[in-house]
Amino acid sequence: MGHIAEARTGAVLAVTIARPDKKNALTNAMYGELADTLERARHDPSVRCVLITAAGDTFTAGNDLGDFAAIAAGALDRADMQVHRFLAALSTFEKPIVAAVPGLAVGIGTTMLLHCDLVVLSETATLSVPFVDLALVPEAASSLLLQARIGYVQAFAMFALGERIDAHTAMSWGLANRVVPPDELMSQAMAAATMLADKPPGALAQTKRLMRDAEAIAGRMKAEMVAFEDRLKSPEAREAFAAFAERRKPDFSGF
């Protein structure tokens, strides 16, 4: 059974990450579903805007660490990793994307927001990108986009120290458009998405194209991908994943 739900409201396609029992952690199959959904929406003229949200009180806890462990062990081949398809579809999507974030947004839960055009956060939302804690590196071109958005020192602290920021801090740093009470999250996000869906689509698409350096984003994403896959197979990453599975603090003193 899939964990990505779709619903239409007029010209808005709402895409919901629906695995709340696992804090909406994203599996390889879920990335594939998300990529397929965005590709269908890209070619469907009746879809004028996409709204991405999640079931429950968590946006996503990030990548399912079971998949990371499988890659580190060589059980999942690079060619089968659907996350690359999802990030490619997300980063090149011509139509406007609105994100409605109900709570915890970890790793890709935060970096995907850098590719959304409007971001609405619940007051309970928190954002973090603790890649270094897992002996990994940033992805989704976030090593370029996050520091461009919030500055080097703040971006480095989020990446290297794993610092978590609350919704109001995220908005003040330019990572979100507004912060709303939890019970108003979907209504306000849908109102924004509907407003975008009513705009001239060609003008919106060209505005997005002019505001985003597609070549730089694609180049950085490719470089991150190489480094990320190298880190996944490193002894440091194996220690990080083992420590997570064993519910203990990782020991990097021997590296």
Buried (B, 14 or more C-beta within 10 A) or exposed (E): EEBBBBEEEBBBBBBBBBBBEBBBBBBBBBBBBBBBBBBEBBEEEEBBBBBBBBBBBBBBBBBBBBBBBBBBEEEBEEEEBBBBBBBBBBBBBEBBBBBBBBBBBBBBBBBBBBBBBBBBBBBBBBBBBBBBBBBBBBBBBBBBBBBBBBEEEBBBBBBEEBBBBBBEBBBEBEBBBBBBEEEBBBEBBBEBBBBBBEEEBEEBBEBBEEEBBEEEBBEBBEBBBEBBBEBBEBEBBBBBBBBBEEEEEBEEEEE
